[in-house]
Structure formats: structure tokens, C-alpha cells
Amino acid sequence: MRLICQKSLPLSPWESEVTARLPGIQPLRTEELFLQDDAFADQMEYRDELILKNRPKVFQLNDVAKSATQELLDFVVAKLNQNRNYKVGGSKITRPDGKTLSTDDDNPLVIAGRLVQEDLLVLQWDSELNEHVLDGGVLCFPALWTLEEKMSKPMSRIHQPVEHYTEKISNIVQRMFNNLKVDTPLWRANWYLYNDPELFSPQKEEFSQTTRKSFFEGDFWVRVERQTLFRLPKSDAIVFGIHTYVVGRSELTSAQVKSLKKVEF
């Protein structure tokens, strides 16, 4: 188990009526798509290790998404070129932690997933299913699901085990995907209580579980995902980004703990 935590939790989705309800979508500025927080160096080191040692579990890609992944990498590099914490020179990019990568060294999606703190999933429109389908992803920090099990499936099927993801919510999300415009990204957040801080927490659907109130009886960790959505202009693919925060109970503010106790699980 790896203990990689932020020093504080900047986002408490359960405290706001807007972020607490599904789907809880809000507008986002493009410059806020990729964040770096105080766990950046440790998370990125772990991402590098997982991609090296557990590649089939954290990276998958369908052939139909290859052009979209190159477009995604180009998009990421363009954004990082505007970020003073990165050094971009030709094909070489140096992250804020000092690690230098080449954009030619690996699959474009893998490189993108090693440059930013976010997990990145690529979804494309399927005209037969009339839904967006997951065609690729770098998912180093899964929260109780597996990339392999969700690959090539439409959004409605991907969320099938989620108790509160009703048909109504599914239709709302699909309309949101259809209406998503280039340069107008969106974000939402979800959260879980865990009894350990491990970031790499894959779990098969058959063992699906939800947050348990009983975790309050001991030392627990709150895991928050800031999820972003944006559309690529050429491929028309939609990219789903996940920035993960893990904070122990002792690092939460008293207000955050107090409001958590009031939540109905």
C-alpha cells in the first residue's frame, strides 16, 4: 500500500448542493483542465511505476482511437507549453518534478498520462449504439473499477453498477456529451470514504461496493475525484480527466468532518 496524500482537501463535493447532486456538472476554464498539487511528485512517480509494471491494467486502446490519442497528446503539450512549471523544447518535456520525457518514446496516450496528474479516458461516438463508447484510457488510480471491464462499452453500461446512476441521469449525461463544445470544458466531482489511502484500487463489478458509514469508527481517508470533460476539435472525441485527491481524517478541517457526519450514505 502506498501512502500518497495531499496535505489538505481543496474540494468537498458533499458540502455544496451543486456538486453533491448527480450529475453536478459545472463550467470550467481550459487553463484549469490540468492541475498540479502538493502530491504531484509522488503521484507522478507512482504513475510511471504502474505504467511500467502494470501496463495492461492501466493502459488500453482500441485502434479506432489512435488518431484521437495523438490529438490529445498535442493538446496536452500545447497546454503545458503555457505552464511555467513545465519546460517544453521540441519533443522533450520536463515535468515539475524534474523528470524529462520524449513525446516519441511511447504511445501518445501513455505519454500524455505521464505528463499530467490526471487519468485520461477517450470516448468516441458510436452511431449504432447512439452513445459514446470508451475506446482508450490511462487509468492509474481507479476507484473500485477496472479499465479492462469498461473498455469498448457505452456510457450507460459503464455506469450500470452505480446505484444512483438512473436512466434519467444516463440520458442527461448523454445529452451533455452530445452538446459539449470545443473550448467549453466541464467539471464535476465525486467522493468516497476508504479505509486505506491506496490510489491504485481496481475492483471487478461483481465485487462492487459503495462508501460505508462504518469507516467513521476508525481512521479513514476521503478520496475525491475532480472529473473534467472536454472535446477534441479534429477527432470529435471526448476526453474524461480524473484528478484524484486522497486526504486522511486528521488532515480534514473540523467543518469537513462535521459535514461528512451529516451525509446520508
FENCORHU-V292596 format. One record per residue. N is the residue number from 1. RES is the residue in one small letter. PHI is phi in degrees with one decimal (NA if undefined). BURIAL is # if it has 9 or more other ideal C-beta (glycine too) atoms within 8 Angstrom, else .. Layout:
n=N res=RES phi=PHI burial=BURIAL
n=N res=RES phi=PHI burial=BURIAL
//
This chain:
n=1 res=m phi=NA burial=.
n=2 res=r phi=-97.6 burial=.
n=3 res=l phi=-100.2 burial=.
n=4 res=i phi=-124.5 burial=#
n=5 res=c phi=-132.3 burial=#
n=6 res=q phi=-77.1 burial=#
n=7 res=k phi=-79.1 burial=.
n=8 res=s phi=-155.9 burial=.
n=9 res=l phi=-107.7 burial=#
n=10 res=p phi=-79.5 burial=.
n=11 res=l phi=-134.7 burial=#
n=12 res=s phi=-120.5 burial=#
n=13 res=p phi=-58.1 burial=#
n=14 res=w phi=-71.6 burial=#
n=15 res=e phi=-85.5 burial=#
n=16 res=s phi=-113.5 burial=.
n=17 res=e phi=-61.8 burial=.
n=18 res=v phi=-67.8 burial=.
n=19 res=t phi=-83.7 burial=#
n=20 res=a phi=-78.4 burial=#
n=21 res=r phi=-90.9 burial=.
n=22 res=l phi=-86.3 burial=.
n=23 res=p phi=-83.2 burial=#
n=24 res=g phi=65.4 burial=#
n=25 res=i phi=-80.1 burial=.
n=26 res=q phi=-139.2 burial=#
n=27 res=p phi=-70.5 burial=.
n=28 res=l phi=-144.3 burial=#
n=29 res=r phi=-82.3 burial=.
n=30 res=t phi=-60.8 burial=#
n=31 res=e phi=-71.8 burial=.
n=32 res=e phi=-104.1 burial=.
n=33 res=l phi=-67.2 burial=#
n=34 res=f phi=-117.8 burial=#
n=35 res=l phi=-108.8 burial=.
n=36 res=q phi=-128.2 burial=.
n=37 res=d phi=-119.2 burial=#
n=38 res=d phi=-72.1 burial=.
n=39 res=a phi=-100.6 burial=#
n=40 res=f phi=-53.3 burial=#
n=41 res=a phi=-58.9 burial=.
n=42 res=d phi=-69.1 burial=.
n=43 res=q phi=-64.9 burial=#
n=44 res=m phi=-68.2 burial=#
n=45 res=e phi=-61.7 burial=#
n=46 res=y phi=-68.0 burial=#
n=47 res=r phi=-61.0 burial=#
n=48 res=d phi=-56.5 burial=#
n=49 res=e phi=-65.7 burial=.
n=50 res=l phi=-64.7 burial=#
n=51 res=i phi=-66.1 burial=#
n=52 res=l phi=-73.2 burial=.
n=53 res=k phi=-98.5 burial=.
n=54 res=n phi=-128.9 burial=#
n=55 res=r phi=-50.0 burial=.
n=56 res=p phi=-61.7 burial=.
n=57 res=k phi=-86.1 burial=#
n=58 res=v phi=-112.9 burial=#
n=59 res=f phi=-137.4 burial=#
n=60 res=q phi=-146.1 burial=#
n=61 res=l phi=-154.6 burial=#
n=62 res=n phi=-86.7 burial=#
n=63 res=d phi=-57.5 burial=.
n=64 res=v phi=-67.5 burial=.
n=65 res=a phi=-106.0 burial=#
n=66 res=k phi=-61.5 burial=.
n=67 res=s phi=-66.9 burial=.
n=68 res=a phi=-66.5 burial=#
n=69 res=t phi=-70.4 burial=#
n=70 res=q phi=-67.2 burial=#
n=71 res=e phi=-64.5 burial=#
n=72 res=l phi=-64.2 burial=#
n=73 res=l phi=-61.3 burial=#
n=74 res=d phi=-60.0 burial=.
n=75 res=f phi=-65.1 burial=#
n=76 res=v phi=-61.5 burial=#
n=77 res=v phi=-61.2 burial=#
n=78 res=a phi=-61.7 burial=.
n=79 res=k phi=-68.7 burial=#
n=80 res=l phi=-70.6 burial=#
n=81 res=n phi=-65.8 burial=.
n=82 res=q phi=-95.3 burial=.
n=83 res=n phi=-103.5 burial=.
n=84 res=r phi=-67.4 burial=.
n=85 res=n phi=-80.1 burial=.
n=86 res=y phi=-109.3 burial=#
n=87 res=k phi=-117.2 burial=.
n=88 res=v phi=-114.0 burial=#
n=89 res=g phi=-141.3 burial=.
n=90 res=g phi=63.7 burial=.
n=91 res=s phi=-88.1 burial=.
n=92 res=k phi=-98.8 burial=#
n=93 res=i phi=-132.5 burial=#
n=94 res=t phi=-105.8 burial=#
n=95 res=r phi=-74.1 burial=#
n=96 res=p phi=-58.9 burial=.
n=97 res=d phi=-87.4 burial=.
n=98 res=g phi=93.4 burial=.
n=99 res=k phi=-76.8 burial=.
n=100 res=t phi=-105.1 burial=.
n=101 res=l phi=-120.1 burial=#
n=102 res=s phi=-109.5 burial=#
n=103 res=t phi=-68.9 burial=#
n=104 res=d phi=-99.0 burial=.
n=105 res=d phi=-80.3 burial=.
n=106 res=d phi=-158.4 burial=.
n=107 res=n phi=-56.6 burial=.
n=108 res=p phi=-54.7 burial=#
n=109 res=l phi=-68.7 burial=#
n=110 res=v phi=-63.8 burial=#
n=111 res=i phi=-61.4 burial=#
n=112 res=a phi=-58.2 burial=#
n=113 res=g phi=-71.1 burial=#
n=114 res=r phi=-98.9 burial=#
n=115 res=l phi=-93.4 burial=#
n=116 res=v phi=-119.1 burial=#
n=117 res=q phi=-76.7 burial=#
n=118 res=e phi=-84.4 burial=#
n=119 res=d phi=-72.9 burial=#
n=120 res=l phi=-130.6 burial=#
n=121 res=l phi=-120.7 burial=#
n=122 res=v phi=-112.1 burial=#
n=123 res=l phi=-119.6 burial=#
n=124 res=q phi=-129.9 burial=#
n=125 res=w phi=-72.0 burial=.
n=126 res=d phi=-113.4 burial=#
n=127 res=s phi=-68.8 burial=.
n=128 res=e phi=-77.0 burial=.
n=129 res=l phi=-86.9 burial=.
n=130 res=n phi=57.4 burial=.
n=131 res=e phi=-149.0 burial=#
n=132 res=h phi=-84.6 burial=#
n=133 res=v phi=-117.5 burial=#
n=134 res=l phi=-77.7 burial=#
n=135 res=d phi=-109.1 burial=#
n=136 res=g phi=-179.3 burial=#
n=137 res=g phi=-176.1 burial=#
n=138 res=v phi=-113.8 burial=#
n=139 res=l phi=-124.9 burial=#
n=140 res=c phi=-84.2 burial=#
n=141 res=f phi=-122.3 burial=#
n=142 res=p phi=-68.7 burial=#
n=143 res=a phi=-102.8 burial=#
n=144 res=l phi=66.0 burial=#
n=145 res=w phi=-153.0 burial=#
n=146 res=t phi=-124.1 burial=#
n=147 res=l phi=-63.4 burial=#
n=148 res=e phi=-57.3 burial=.
n=149 res=e phi=-72.6 burial=.
n=150 res=k phi=-98.2 burial=#
n=151 res=m phi=-58.2 burial=#
n=152 res=s phi=67.6 burial=.
n=153 res=k phi=-105.2 burial=.
n=154 res=p phi=-76.4 burial=#
n=155 res=m phi=-55.5 burial=#
n=156 res=s phi=-61.9 burial=#
n=157 res=r phi=-77.5 burial=.
n=158 res=i phi=-57.6 burial=#
n=159 res=h phi=-94.2 burial=#
n=160 res=q phi=-54.7 burial=.
n=161 res=p phi=-73.9 burial=.
n=162 res=v phi=-74.9 burial=.
n=163 res=e phi=-57.4 burial=.
n=164 res=h phi=-95.0 burial=.
n=165 res=y phi=-87.8 burial=#
n=166 res=t phi=-78.9 burial=.
n=167 res=e phi=-60.6 burial=.
n=168 res=k phi=-62.2 burial=.
n=169 res=i phi=-63.5 burial=#
n=170 res=s phi=-59.0 burial=#
n=171 res=n phi=-66.9 burial=.
n=172 res=i phi=-63.5 burial=#
n=173 res=v phi=-63.9 burial=#
n=174 res=q phi=-65.7 burial=#
n=175 res=r phi=-64.2 burial=.
n=176 res=m phi=-63.7 burial=#
n=177 res=f phi=-60.5 burial=#
n=178 res=n phi=-62.9 burial=.
n=179 res=n phi=-93.7 burial=.
n=180 res=l phi=-64.1 burial=#
n=181 res=k phi=-100.8 burial=.
n=182 res=v phi=-62.0 burial=.
n=183 res=d phi=69.6 burial=.
n=184 res=t phi=-130.4 burial=.
n=185 res=p phi=-66.6 burial=#
n=186 res=l phi=-129.2 burial=#
n=187 res=w phi=-146.3 burial=#
n=188 res=r phi=-148.9 burial=#
n=189 res=a phi=-146.7 burial=#
n=190 res=n phi=-132.3 burial=.
n=191 res=w phi=-153.7 burial=#
n=192 res=y phi=-143.8 burial=#
n=193 res=l phi=-103.2 burial=#
n=194 res=y phi=-121.8 burial=#
n=195 res=n phi=-97.8 burial=.
n=196 res=d phi=-152.0 burial=.
n=197 res=p phi=-94.1 burial=#
n=198 res=e phi=-58.6 burial=.
n=199 res=l phi=-76.6 burial=#
n=200 res=f phi=-86.6 burial=#
n=201 res=s phi=-126.8 burial=#
n=202 res=p phi=-70.4 burial=#
n=203 res=q phi=-154.4 burial=#
n=204 res=k phi=-68.2 burial=.
n=205 res=e phi=-58.7 burial=#
n=206 res=e phi=-65.3 burial=.
n=207 res=f phi=-107.7 burial=.
n=208 res=s phi=-54.9 burial=#
n=209 res=q phi=-141.5 burial=.
n=210 res=t phi=-121.1 burial=.
n=211 res=t phi=-58.6 burial=.
n=212 res=r phi=-117.0 burial=.
n=213 res=k phi=-62.8 burial=.
n=214 res=s phi=-62.2 burial=.
n=215 res=f phi=-62.6 burial=#
n=216 res=f phi=-65.2 burial=#
n=217 res=e phi=-74.0 burial=.
n=218 res=g phi=-134.4 burial=.
n=219 res=d phi=-77.5 burial=.
n=220 res=f phi=-120.6 burial=#
n=221 res=w phi=-122.0 burial=#
n=222 res=v phi=-99.6 burial=#
n=223 res=r phi=-112.9 burial=#
n=224 res=v phi=-118.1 burial=#
n=225 res=e phi=-111.1 burial=#
n=226 res=r phi=-91.2 burial=#
n=227 res=q phi=-103.5 burial=#
n=228 res=t phi=-119.7 burial=#
n=229 res=l phi=-132.6 burial=#
n=230 res=f phi=-150.1 burial=#
n=231 res=r phi=-104.9 burial=#
n=232 res=l phi=-86.6 burial=#
n=233 res=p phi=-69.5 burial=.
n=234 res=k phi=-82.6 burial=.
n=235 res=s phi=-79.9 burial=#
n=236 res=d phi=68.8 burial=.
n=237 res=a phi=-72.1 burial=#
n=238 res=i phi=-107.2 burial=#
n=239 res=v phi=-106.2 burial=#
n=240 res=f phi=-109.5 burial=#
n=241 res=g phi=-104.3 burial=#
n=242 res=i phi=-131.1 burial=#
n=243 res=h phi=-102.8 burial=#
n=244 res=t phi=-104.5 burial=#
n=245 res=y phi=-111.7 burial=#
n=246 res=v phi=-130.1 burial=#
n=247 res=v phi=-134.6 burial=#
n=248 res=g phi=-75.0 burial=#
n=249 res=r phi=-53.5 burial=#
n=250 res=s phi=-67.3 burial=.
n=251 res=e phi=-94.6 burial=#
n=252 res=l phi=-76.0 burial=#
n=253 res=t phi=-73.6 burial=.
n=254 res=s phi=-61.7 burial=.
n=255 res=a phi=-67.2 burial=.
n=256 res=q phi=-66.3 burial=#
n=257 res=v phi=-66.0 burial=#
n=258 res=k phi=-61.4 burial=.
n=259 res=s phi=-71.3 burial=#
n=260 res=l phi=-63.2 burial=#
n=261 res=k phi=-62.7 burial=.
n=262 res=k phi=-86.4 burial=.
n=263 res=v phi=-73.5 burial=.
n=264 res=e phi=-87.0 burial=.
n=265 res=f phi=-96.4 burial=.
//
